[in-house]
Amino acid sequence: MRSLCLRLLLSVALLLVGNNVFAAQRALLVGVSELVNQPQSLWLQAPRNDVMLMRDALLKQGFTAPDITVLADGVSGAALPESRAIHEALGRLLAQSKSGDFVLLYFSGHGARWRDGTKRYQEPDGLAENFLARDVRGAVGVDTALAGGVRDVDFDAWVQAFLARNVFVWSVFDTCAATSMTRSANAGGAIATAEGPADDEVRWRGLRAAQLRGAAPTAAGEASAPSAPPASERVARARYVAFFASESHQITPELRLPRRSRGAQPQGLLTWAVVGALERRPATWRELFDGVLSFYPPVIDELAQRFPTRELPSPVAEGNLDAQLFANSAVAASTRPVWRAQRSGDTLTLQAGLIDGLQPQQEVRLAATMEDGTVRSAQARLLQAEIDSARVAVPAALRALSGAASWSAAPLAPPPSLALRVRSDKGLLPPRMNLDYPASVVSVGTAPAAGEAPADVRWTDLGAAGHRIEVLSPALRSGSEATTQVLPDAAALRRRLEALARLKWWTQLSALGNGSSAQVDGLEAVLEIWSGDRLVRSEPVQRAGASLLPLRGGERAALSVRNASGHSIDMVVVGVDAQGSLRAVYPDDPGETNRFERGTQGAPAAKRFELPWFEAAGSRLLVLASTASPYSSPRLFGAGPVDVGAPEVRVRGQLSQEKARQTFAAMVHWAGDAPPAK
C-alpha cells in the first residue's frame, strides 16, 4: 500500500510539472577555424574556442554532455566540421528529436556571399549566404553551388524539418553575412585579414567567393554532394528564435575577450556576449538578447577607434523572442514591447516614439539592469514623444544607480486614443482578443455619453444568427466597401475586430507620414499593374492613395521595392483584403526579420511582391519603413499582421541611434469601381 501511494504521488507530481518534463535538450555546435583547401591567411583562431565556451555554458543551463554534439577542428574528441559531417550530424539530431524537444543549432566561422542562380527565393540584394565548412572549395561558375559550403536554403530546410516535428529551434550564427543565413550571389565584404599586434590581433569573419580557390577531391566519396535536408511541410515559426552576429552585408570580429584580462583568448564577439548574458539567468529570449547587446558598447567603441574605416556589426534577432528561455512553447511569457533607453543626467531617451505608438504623458515602466543581472524598476510618465524618440525623467528611486546600468522601458498599457472604440448592445467585448501593441479595443458602452468621442464600430449580438458589425468611422472604410457585415461566430467576430483595431492604428500611423518628411532617401515603393508579362502602369505608393485606378479584367497588382539608400531598411508591408482578413507581405513569415537589405545607387537591393488578394474594393496595402542606423533596433511599427500561434513576434536589433531616422508611411486602396476590360 505504501509503495502504491508513493507511485500515485509521483504520478501526480509529474503531471503538475507539465508536458515538458520528459522533453530533451540537445545542441549541435559547429566551429570551423581551418579551411584546409585555402591559404592559412584565411583561417580563423576563435571558432574552436567558441564551441567549448558555448558547451560549458550549456552544461550550466542543464544540458547533459551526451546531448551536445561538437564538430570542430582543434578540439579533442570532436569530429571535423566538414560539409558532409555537418549535414549528417543535423540528420542524426533530427532523427533523435521528438515533439516537445529543444535544439540549439550553433555555427561559428566564416561566411561568404555570391550570386546563386539555383535558388528559388532570391534575396533583395540578389546574393546567397553560405557557411564555410572545413573542406570548402572555390565555385566553378558564378551560378553554381559552393563545394564545401552549407547554403542558406539548406539551413532553412533543416530548421523547417525540426519545426515540423514540433521542436523548438534556437539558431546562433557567429559569422559574417549572418542575417539571411536561414533564408530560403559577386559578393561584397571585406577580405579576412588579421589587424593589430600579434598579441592582440583582430580577425574578421567574411570572405568573397572569388577569394576561395578550388581543390581536387581527395577521395571518391568527397566528390559527391552531402545529402540534402529532408523535405518538410512549411509551418509557422512559432517555436523558433535566431541570433545573428551581423546584418547580411556586414562582417563580424573575433578578438581576445574579455578585454584587458590576463586569461583572455580569441573568441567570437557574439558568442562571448551570449555566454555572458546567459550567466544573468534571463527568463525570455528577449531578455537574453538585450543582455547580449549590453556587452557590445565597450568592445564596439574600442574597435571603432582602432579601425575607423570598418563597418562594425549590428547583431540581429528574429523569432518568438517573448517565449520562455529553453522551453518548448509558443506562448509568450510577456507580450509588452520593450525599448532600450539611454541615460543622460536625470533624463532617459527612448528609442521609440509616435510611430511606435507612444504618446506624450503616457505611463511606462522603467527598468535598470545592473552588471550582475539585478533589475531595479519604477513607473514614470513620458515628458514628450517625437516621431521616433521619447524622453522621460529618471524617477527619484533610480537616480543613484550606477552609470553602468542598462536601461529599458515598457508601456503599461496601449494609449486609449489609439484604441478601436466599440459600442455594443450589451456593453461588452468578446474575450481573448490577440493584438500587437499599440492596437487595442475598448468598449464604450451601449449609448454615447455627453462629450464622449464617437464609436468606431457598432456590434450587435444576433444570437444563433451570428454577429452584426457596422463600421461607423469613415476612416475605416474604403471605396464601395459595405459598412455592415454579419459574421457567423465569435471567432470570426474577434478576427474582424482585431483587423479593424490594427487598421485604425495603421491609418493614424500613415497620417503621421504625411508631409515633406514622409520619405526615406533612396527608397522607392511602387505599385505596379501587370497584364500577363506586360507592365500596364505604375505609381509610387506615397502618391497613389485613394486615387489609384482599380484593376481591369486580367490585370494583377504587385509591389516593387528598391532600396538604394546606402542603409539597411526596417520595413513592414501588410494588407487587409476585401473580407477584412490580414495579409502579411513583408516579412511573409512573422518569425523572420523585417530588416530589408542594404543597397546603393550602383547596386540597389530590390524585390517584387505579388499581391493576388489586392484586387477588390475594400482591400488596403500599408507600407512602413525607416532607415536602420548602425546599432539600432529593427522597428516593426506595432504592425504584427497575422496570428500564427506565436503571440507578439517582434524583432529587436541593437544599441543606440545617432540621429533621427527618416520614416516612410503610405496606405493604398482602390477608388471607385473597376473600369471595363479592354
LUMDRENTI-302257 format. One record per residue (C-alpha): residue number from 0; y negated, z negated, x. Coordinates in steps of 0.1 Angstrom, whole numbers, plus 5000, padded with zeros to 4 digits. Layout:
BEGIN
{NUM,{Y,Z,X}}
...
END
This chain:
BEGIN
{0,{5000,5000,5000}}
{1,{4976,4991,5028}}
{2,{4983,5024,5045}}
{3,{4977,5043,5013}}
{4,{4944,5025,5008}}
{5,{4933,5034,5043}}
{6,{4942,5070,5037}}
{7,{4922,5071,5005}}
{8,{4892,5055,5021}}
{9,{4894,5080,5050}}
{10,{4896,5109,5025}}
{11,{4865,5096,5006}}
{12,{4846,5092,5038}}
{13,{4854,5128,5049}}
{14,{4842,5141,5015}}
{15,{4809,5122,5018}}
{16,{4803,5136,5053}}
{17,{4803,5171,5038}}
{18,{4819,5205,5042}}
{19,{4807,5209,5079}}
{20,{4829,5181,5092}}
{21,{4856,5205,5104}}
{22,{4832,5233,5114}}
{23,{4834,5243,5151}}
{24,{4805,5248,5175}}
{25,{4811,5275,5201}}
{26,{4790,5293,5227}}
{27,{4792,5323,5249}}
{28,{4769,5320,5279}}
{29,{4763,5352,5300}}
{30,{4744,5352,5332}}
{31,{4740,5383,5354}}
{32,{4725,5377,5388}}
{33,{4741,5405,5408}}
{34,{4741,5442,5399}}
{35,{4769,5453,5422}}
{36,{4762,5491,5418}}
{37,{4725,5486,5425}}
{38,{4704,5477,5456}}
{39,{4702,5440,5463}}
{40,{4664,5441,5460}}
{41,{4670,5444,5422}}
{42,{4693,5414,5420}}
{43,{4682,5380,5405}}
{44,{4687,5344,5416}}
{45,{4685,5323,5384}}
{46,{4710,5335,5358}}
{47,{4738,5317,5374}}
{48,{4717,5285,5373}}
{49,{4706,5292,5338}}
{50,{4741,5293,5323}}
{51,{4750,5260,5339}}
{52,{4718,5243,5328}}
{53,{4724,5256,5293}}
{54,{4761,5245,5294}}
{55,{4751,5209,5304}}
{56,{4725,5208,5276}}
{57,{4751,5219,5250}}
{58,{4775,5193,5261}}
{59,{4748,5167,5255}}
{60,{4744,5182,5220}}
{61,{4781,5176,5211}}
{62,{4797,5209,5221}}
{63,{4830,5205,5239}}
{64,{4838,5221,5272}}
{65,{4867,5243,5259}}
{66,{4844,5258,5233}}
{67,{4818,5270,5258}}
{68,{4827,5303,5275}}
{69,{4808,5312,5307}}
{70,{4806,5347,5321}}
{71,{4785,5346,5353}}
{72,{4787,5357,5389}}
{73,{4784,5329,5415}}
{74,{4798,5302,5391}}
{75,{4831,5286,5400}}
{76,{4858,5294,5374}}
{77,{4837,5318,5354}}
{78,{4847,5354,5346}}
{79,{4825,5381,5360}}
{80,{4798,5393,5335}}
{81,{4808,5430,5334}}
{82,{4802,5451,5302}}
{83,{4839,5452,5291}}
{84,{4843,5415,5297}}
{85,{4812,5407,5277}}
{86,{4825,5427,5247}}
{87,{4860,5413,5250}}
{88,{4845,5377,5250}}
{89,{4825,5385,5219}}
{90,{4856,5398,5203}}
{91,{4876,5367,5211}}
{92,{4848,5345,5198}}
{93,{4846,5364,5166}}
{94,{4884,5361,5161}}
{95,{4881,5324,5165}}
{96,{4852,5320,5141}}
{97,{4857,5309,5106}}
{98,{4834,5303,5076}}
{99,{4811,5273,5084}}
{100,{4812,5276,5122}}
{101,{4783,5278,5145}}
{102,{4780,5301,5176}}
{103,{4754,5305,5203}}
{104,{4751,5339,5220}}
{105,{4731,5334,5252}}
{106,{4722,5361,5277}}
{107,{4702,5357,5310}}
{108,{4695,5386,5333}}
{109,{4678,5420,5335}}
{110,{4668,5442,5305}}
{111,{4659,5479,5305}}
{112,{4644,5503,5280}}
{113,{4648,5540,5277}}
{114,{4650,5568,5251}}
{115,{4683,5568,5234}}
{116,{4688,5598,5210}}
{117,{4721,5584,5197}}
{118,{4705,5555,5178}}
{119,{4704,5557,5141}}
{120,{4675,5533,5138}}
{121,{4646,5543,5161}}
{122,{4621,5517,5173}}
{123,{4584,5522,5166}}
{124,{4579,5529,5204}}
{125,{4609,5552,5205}}
{126,{4627,5531,5231}}
{127,{4661,5514,5231}}
{128,{4667,5480,5247}}
{129,{4697,5471,5268}}
{130,{4710,5440,5286}}
{131,{4723,5450,5320}}
{132,{4758,5438,5328}}
{133,{4770,5433,5364}}
{134,{4785,5468,5366}}
{135,{4756,5487,5352}}
{136,{4752,5523,5365}}
{137,{4723,5548,5360}}
{138,{4722,5570,5330}}
{139,{4733,5606,5335}}
{140,{4708,5621,5310}}
{141,{4678,5608,5290}}
{142,{4697,5607,5257}}
{143,{4730,5591,5269}}
{144,{4742,5556,5267}}
{145,{4737,5534,5298}}
{146,{4770,5528,5315}}
{147,{4774,5490,5320}}
{148,{4746,5481,5296}}
{149,{4750,5462,5263}}
{150,{4729,5481,5238}}
{151,{4706,5465,5212}}
{152,{4726,5482,5184}}
{153,{4758,5466,5198}}
{154,{4742,5432,5197}}
{155,{4730,5438,5162}}
{156,{4766,5448,5152}}
{157,{4781,5417,5167}}
{158,{4755,5394,5150}}
{159,{4763,5411,5117}}
{160,{4800,5406,5122}}
{161,{4795,5369,5127}}
{162,{4772,5366,5097}}
{163,{4797,5385,5075}}
{164,{4821,5356,5082}}
{165,{4795,5330,5072}}
{166,{4790,5319,5107}}
{167,{4756,5306,5118}}
{168,{4743,5326,5148}}
{169,{4718,5314,5174}}
{170,{4709,5341,5199}}
{171,{4689,5334,5231}}
{172,{4677,5363,5253}}
{173,{4662,5352,5286}}
{174,{4655,5388,5296}}
{175,{4627,5413,5295}}
{176,{4621,5437,5266}}
{177,{4637,5409,5245}}
{178,{4623,5411,5210}}
{179,{4641,5442,5200}}
{180,{4674,5432,5216}}
{181,{4691,5427,5183}}
{182,{4676,5457,5165}}
{183,{4697,5484,5151}}
{184,{4643,5551,5251}}
{185,{4612,5567,5298}}
{186,{4606,5531,5297}}
{187,{4576,5512,5309}}
{188,{4579,5478,5325}}
{189,{4574,5466,5360}}
{190,{4596,5471,5390}}
{191,{4615,5439,5396}}
{192,{4603,5426,5429}}
{193,{4601,5391,5445}}
{194,{4565,5379,5449}}
{195,{4552,5349,5467}}
{196,{4566,5329,5497}}
{197,{4603,5328,5502}}
{198,{4605,5291,5493}}
{199,{4586,5296,5461}}
{200,{4590,5332,5451}}
{201,{4588,5346,5415}}
{202,{4612,5373,5404}}
{203,{4606,5394,5374}}
{204,{4633,5404,5349}}
{205,{4630,5440,5338}}
{206,{4640,5474,5352}}
{207,{4632,5510,5345}}
{208,{4662,5532,5337}}
{209,{4651,5555,5365}}
{210,{4655,5527,5390}}
{211,{4692,5524,5383}}
{212,{4714,5546,5404}}
{213,{4748,5559,5393}}
{214,{4781,5550,5409}}
{215,{4816,5565,5406}}
{216,{4840,5542,5387}}
{217,{4864,5524,5410}}
{218,{4894,5524,5386}}
{219,{4906,5544,5357}}
{220,{4900,5516,5333}}
{221,{4864,5512,5343}}
{222,{4856,5548,5333}}
{223,{4863,5541,5296}}
{224,{4836,5526,5274}}
{225,{4841,5490,5262}}
{226,{4854,5485,5227}}
{227,{4828,5489,5200}}
{228,{4818,5459,5178}}
{229,{4837,5459,5145}}
{230,{4820,5474,5115}}
{231,{4809,5447,5091}}
{232,{4791,5445,5058}}
{233,{4754,5440,5064}}
{234,{4744,5407,5050}}
{235,{4710,5389,5048}}
{236,{4702,5369,5079}}
{237,{4701,5336,5062}}
{238,{4722,5319,5088}}
{239,{4705,5333,5119}}
{240,{4679,5323,5145}}
{241,{4670,5341,5177}}
{242,{4647,5331,5206}}
{243,{4634,5359,5228}}
{244,{4617,5354,5262}}
{245,{4592,5382,5257}}
{246,{4580,5409,5234}}
{247,{4596,5443,5237}}
{248,{4571,5457,5263}}
{249,{4569,5426,5285}}
{250,{4588,5412,5314}}
{251,{4597,5375,5320}}
{252,{4598,5354,5352}}
{253,{4623,5333,5370}}
{254,{4610,5307,5394}}
{255,{4616,5272,5408}}
{256,{4615,5247,5379}}
{257,{4603,5221,5373}}
{258,{4572,5229,5393}}
{259,{4564,5206,5422}}
{260,{4598,5189,5420}}
{261,{4619,5184,5452}}
{262,{4650,5192,5432}}
{263,{4637,5224,5416}}
{264,{4658,5255,5417}}
{265,{4653,5291,5404}}
{266,{4655,5291,5365}}
{267,{4645,5315,5338}}
{268,{4614,5302,5322}}
{269,{4627,5304,5286}}
{270,{4660,5287,5295}}
{271,{4642,5258,5312}}
{272,{4619,5254,5283}}
{273,{4647,5255,5257}}
{274,{4667,5228,5276}}
{275,{4636,5206,5279}}
{276,{4628,5210,5242}}
{277,{4664,5201,5232}}
{278,{4661,5167,5250}}
{279,{4634,5158,5225}}
{280,{4661,5159,5197}}
{281,{4643,5183,5173}}
{282,{4655,5184,5137}}
{283,{4649,5220,5129}}
{284,{4648,5253,5148}}
{285,{4611,5255,5143}}
{286,{4606,5221,5159}}
{287,{4628,5233,5188}}
{288,{4607,5264,5192}}
{289,{4575,5245,5190}}
{290,{4589,5223,5218}}
{291,{4597,5254,5238}}
{292,{4562,5266,5235}}
{293,{4548,5233,5247}}
{294,{4564,5238,5281}}
{295,{4547,5271,5287}}
{296,{4510,5265,5292}}
{297,{4510,5249,5327}}
{298,{4535,5274,5340}}
{299,{4517,5304,5325}}
{300,{4483,5291,5338}}
{301,{4497,5289,5373}}
{302,{4513,5324,5371}}
{303,{4481,5339,5357}}
{304,{4463,5325,5388}}
{305,{4489,5338,5412}}
{306,{4495,5372,5396}}
{307,{4463,5382,5377}}
{308,{4474,5418,5371}}
{309,{4507,5408,5354}}
{310,{4510,5407,5316}}
{311,{4528,5374,5312}}
{312,{4554,5370,5285}}
{313,{4549,5357,5249}}
{314,{4581,5342,5236}}
{315,{4590,5351,5200}}
{316,{4614,5336,5175}}
{317,{4629,5350,5143}}
{318,{4652,5340,5115}}
{319,{4656,5309,5093}}
{320,{4636,5286,5116}}
{321,{4633,5259,5089}}
{322,{4671,5253,5089}}
{323,{4687,5222,5104}}
{324,{4695,5224,5141}}
{325,{4732,5232,5149}}
{326,{4743,5232,5113}}
{327,{4757,5260,5092}}
{328,{4733,5260,5063}}
{329,{4707,5285,5049}}
{330,{4690,5256,5031}}
{331,{4656,5248,5047}}
{332,{4651,5213,5059}}
{333,{4614,5218,5053}}
{334,{4595,5249,5039}}
{335,{4560,5238,5047}}
{336,{4542,5262,5072}}
{337,{4533,5245,5105}}
{338,{4504,5258,5126}}
{339,{4497,5250,5161}}
{340,{4463,5235,5169}}
{341,{4442,5230,5200}}
{342,{4421,5199,5206}}
{343,{4386,5199,5219}}
{344,{4370,5164,5219}}
{345,{4373,5150,5184}}
{346,{4379,5184,5167}}
{347,{4411,5204,5163}}
{348,{4411,5242,5158}}
{349,{4440,5255,5138}}
{350,{4455,5289,5144}}
{351,{4453,5297,5107}}
{352,{4426,5304,5082}}
{353,{4417,5321,5049}}
{354,{4442,5349,5055}}
{355,{4469,5323,5058}}
{356,{4460,5306,5025}}
{357,{4438,5277,5039}}
{358,{4407,5267,5020}}
{359,{4377,5245,5030}}
{360,{4382,5208,5023}}
{361,{4420,5213,5019}}
{362,{4441,5183,5029}}
{363,{4465,5187,5058}}
{364,{4489,5165,5077}}
{365,{4482,5165,5114}}
{366,{4510,5158,5139}}
{367,{4507,5150,5176}}
{368,{4539,5153,5197}}
{369,{4539,5134,5229}}
{370,{4557,5144,5261}}
{371,{4586,5120,5253}}
{372,{4590,5136,5219}}
{373,{4573,5108,5200}}
{374,{4553,5121,5170}}
{375,{4522,5105,5155}}
{376,{4507,5118,5123}}
{377,{4479,5113,5099}}
{378,{4462,5131,5069}}
{379,{4429,5148,5072}}
{380,{4406,5173,5053}}
{381,{4395,5206,5067}}
{382,{4359,5208,5078}}
{383,{4358,5246,5074}}
{384,{4380,5276,5072}}
{385,{4372,5310,5087}}
{386,{4391,5343,5083}}
{387,{4418,5334,5109}}
{388,{4410,5299,5120}}
{389,{4401,5265,5106}}
{390,{4386,5232,5120}}
{391,{4394,5196,5113}}
{392,{4382,5163,5127}}
{393,{4408,5143,5146}}
{394,{4415,5112,5124}}
{395,{4404,5079,5139}}
{396,{4440,5067,5141}}
{397,{4449,5096,5165}}
{398,{4418,5098,5187}}
{399,{4431,5077,5215}}
{400,{4462,5098,5221}}
{401,{4468,5114,5255}}
{402,{4454,5148,5263}}
{403,{4490,5159,5269}}
{404,{4498,5157,5232}}
{405,{4508,5189,5214}}
{406,{4491,5193,5180}}
{407,{4501,5209,5148}}
{408,{4490,5209,5112}}
{409,{4508,5215,5079}}
{410,{4493,5217,5044}}
{411,{4501,5190,5019}}
{412,{4502,5215,4990}}
{413,{4492,5251,4982}}
{414,{4455,5254,4972}}
{415,{4451,5252,4934}}
{416,{4426,5281,4935}}
{417,{4453,5305,4946}}
{418,{4479,5294,4921}}
{419,{4492,5316,4892}}
{420,{4479,5299,4861}}
{421,{4505,5300,4833}}
{422,{4498,5290,4797}}
{423,{4530,5283,4776}}
{424,{4538,5273,4741}}
{425,{4555,5242,4755}}
{426,{4530,5234,4783}}
{427,{4559,5235,4808}}
{428,{4571,5257,4837}}
{429,{4607,5269,4844}}
{430,{4624,5248,4871}}
{431,{4635,5259,4906}}
{432,{4607,5282,4915}}
{433,{4611,5296,4950}}
{434,{4578,5307,4966}}
{435,{4563,5311,5001}}
{436,{4531,5293,5009}}
{437,{4504,5297,4996}}
{438,{4517,5314,4964}}
{439,{4523,5288,4937}}
{440,{4525,5284,4899}}
{441,{4507,5258,4878}}
{442,{4509,5251,4841}}
{443,{4476,5250,4822}}
{444,{4489,5235,4790}}
{445,{4492,5250,4755}}
{446,{4455,5256,4748}}
{447,{4424,5261,4770}}
{448,{4402,5231,4778}}
{449,{4364,5232,4779}}
{450,{4352,5247,4812}}
{451,{4387,5254,4824}}
{452,{4394,5286,4844}}
{453,{4413,5312,4823}}
{454,{4450,5315,4824}}
{455,{4465,5345,4843}}
{456,{4497,5347,4822}}
{457,{4509,5336,4788}}
{458,{4546,5327,4785}}
{459,{4564,5323,4751}}
{460,{4600,5310,4749}}
{461,{4617,5332,4723}}
{462,{4649,5312,4723}}
{463,{4680,5334,4721}}
{464,{4658,5365,4722}}
{465,{4646,5356,4757}}
{466,{4611,5351,4771}}
{467,{4579,5370,4765}}
{468,{4554,5373,4794}}
{469,{4518,5385,4787}}
{470,{4497,5393,4817}}
{471,{4461,5382,4808}}
{472,{4444,5388,4842}}
{473,{4432,5424,4848}}
{474,{4437,5419,4885}}
{475,{4474,5415,4880}}
{476,{4478,5448,4860}}
{477,{4479,5483,4874}}
{478,{4473,5517,4858}}
{479,{4492,5521,4825}}
{480,{4514,5491,4831}}
{481,{4524,5472,4800}}
{482,{4507,5439,4796}}
{483,{4536,5423,4777}}
{484,{4573,5422,4787}}
{485,{4603,5405,4772}}
{486,{4628,5391,4797}}
{487,{4664,5383,4789}}
{488,{4669,5349,4805}}
{489,{4654,5321,4826}}
{490,{4664,5337,4859}}
{491,{4645,5369,4851}}
{492,{4616,5347,4839}}
{493,{4615,5329,4873}}
{494,{4616,5361,4893}}
{495,{4588,5376,4872}}
{496,{4565,5346,4876}}
{497,{4573,5344,4913}}
{498,{4564,5381,4917}}
{499,{4531,5376,4898}}
{500,{4523,5345,4918}}
{501,{4527,5364,4950}}
{502,{4508,5394,4936}}
{503,{4478,5371,4928}}
{504,{4478,5358,4963}}
{505,{4481,5393,4978}}
{506,{4453,5406,4955}}
{507,{4430,5378,4968}}
{508,{4441,5385,5003}}
{509,{4434,5422,5001}}
{510,{4399,5413,4988}}
{511,{4392,5393,5020}}
{512,{4397,5425,5039}}
{513,{4370,5445,5020}}
{514,{4342,5454,5043}}
{515,{4335,5469,5077}}
{516,{4357,5443,5095}}
{517,{4388,5453,5075}}
{518,{4404,5473,5103}}
{519,{4423,5470,5135}}
{520,{4410,5494,5161}}
{521,{4438,5520,5169}}
{522,{4459,5511,5139}}
{523,{4465,5538,5112}}
{524,{4484,5533,5080}}
{525,{4486,5565,5060}}
{526,{4502,5570,5026}}
{527,{4520,5604,5027}}
{528,{4532,5625,4998}}
{529,{4561,5648,5006}}
{530,{4578,5676,4987}}
{531,{4611,5682,5005}}
{532,{4602,5687,5041}}
{533,{4566,5697,5034}}
{534,{4537,5672,5036}}
{535,{4516,5678,5005}}
{536,{4488,5654,5010}}
{537,{4480,5621,5028}}
{538,{4453,5595,5027}}
{539,{4446,5563,5047}}
{540,{4457,5533,5026}}
{541,{4424,5514,5031}}
{542,{4406,5543,5013}}
{543,{4433,5551,4988}}
{544,{4430,5521,4965}}
{545,{4433,5528,4928}}
{546,{4421,5564,4932}}
{547,{4454,5577,4945}}
{548,{4468,5606,4925}}
{549,{4503,5599,4911}}
{550,{4533,5618,4922}}
{551,{4543,5652,4906}}
{552,{4579,5661,4899}}
{553,{4599,5665,4931}}
{554,{4574,5645,4953}}
{555,{4581,5613,4972}}
{556,{4560,5588,4989}}
{557,{4562,5574,5025}}
{558,{4541,5551,5046}}
{559,{4533,5562,5081}}
{560,{4521,5535,5106}}
{561,{4507,5544,5140}}
{562,{4497,5517,5165}}
{563,{4476,5529,5194}}
{564,{4456,5497,5197}}
{565,{4469,5487,5231}}
{566,{4481,5454,5214}}
{567,{4512,5443,5195}}
{568,{4505,5440,5158}}
{569,{4516,5413,5134}}
{570,{4523,5433,5103}}
{571,{4538,5428,5068}}
{572,{4543,5456,5043}}
{573,{4555,5445,5009}}
{574,{4555,5460,4974}}
{575,{4560,5454,4937}}
{576,{4579,5481,4918}}
{577,{4572,5491,4882}}
{578,{4596,5465,4869}}
{579,{4579,5437,4888}}
{580,{4606,5433,4914}}
{581,{4596,5426,4950}}
{582,{4603,5452,4977}}
{583,{4604,5445,5015}}
{584,{4593,5474,5036}}
{585,{4585,5459,5070}}
{586,{4604,5440,5081}}
{587,{4631,5452,5058}}
{588,{4652,5422,5066}}
{589,{4632,5389,5063}}
{590,{4653,5375,5091}}
{591,{4637,5399,5116}}
{592,{4604,5395,5134}}
{593,{4573,5411,5119}}
{594,{4558,5419,5153}}
{595,{4552,5457,5154}}
{596,{4555,5470,5189}}
{597,{4525,5478,5212}}
{598,{4513,5513,5216}}
{599,{4484,5531,5233}}
{600,{4464,5563,5226}}
{601,{4486,5581,5251}}
{602,{4519,5566,5239}}
{603,{4515,5553,5203}}
{604,{4541,5532,5186}}
{605,{4548,5549,5152}}
{606,{4572,5546,5123}}
{607,{4576,5561,5089}}
{608,{4588,5541,5059}}
{609,{4603,5558,5029}}
{610,{4592,5543,4996}}
{611,{4617,5556,4969}}
{612,{4606,5529,4944}}
{613,{4568,5536,4948}}
{614,{4566,5563,4921}}
{615,{4557,5548,4887}}
{616,{4526,5532,4872}}
{617,{4526,5495,4879}}
{618,{4541,5498,4914}}
{619,{4519,5484,4942}}
{620,{4520,5485,4980}}
{621,{4504,5459,5003}}
{622,{4498,5465,5040}}
{623,{4487,5435,5061}}
{624,{4482,5435,5098}}
{625,{4463,5417,5126}}
{626,{4462,5421,5164}}
{627,{4486,5398,5182}}
{628,{4467,5382,5210}}
{629,{4488,5371,5240}}
{630,{4505,5338,5234}}
{631,{4497,5338,5197}}
{632,{4518,5330,5167}}
{633,{4531,5360,5147}}
{634,{4514,5359,5113}}
{635,{4532,5365,5080}}
{636,{4501,5361,5058}}
{637,{4521,5340,5034}}
{638,{4538,5372,5023}}
{639,{4575,5364,5022}}
{640,{4586,5391,4999}}
{641,{4623,5387,4989}}
{642,{4645,5357,4981}}
{643,{4677,5364,5002}}
{644,{4691,5329,5002}}
{645,{4670,5319,5032}}
{646,{4641,5299,5019}}
{647,{4609,5302,5039}}
{648,{4620,5326,5066}}
{649,{4589,5327,5088}}
{650,{4583,5339,5124}}
{651,{4565,5319,5150}}
{652,{4553,5330,5184}}
{653,{4534,5311,5209}}
{654,{4503,5293,5223}}
{655,{4466,5298,5217}}
{656,{4444,5327,5209}}
{657,{4413,5336,5229}}
{658,{4392,5352,5202}}
{659,{4392,5361,5165}}
{660,{4418,5387,5157}}
{661,{4410,5418,5139}}
{662,{4426,5419,5104}}
{663,{4436,5448,5082}}
{664,{4444,5443,5045}}
{665,{4448,5470,5018}}
{666,{4466,5473,4985}}
{667,{4475,5507,4970}}
{668,{4486,5516,4934}}
{669,{4486,5547,4913}}
{670,{4457,5556,4890}}
{671,{4465,5571,4855}}
{672,{4494,5593,4846}}
{673,{4512,5618,4869}}
{674,{4498,5653,4868}}
{675,{4522,5680,4856}}
{676,{4545,5695,4882}}
{677,{4535,5729,4896}}
END
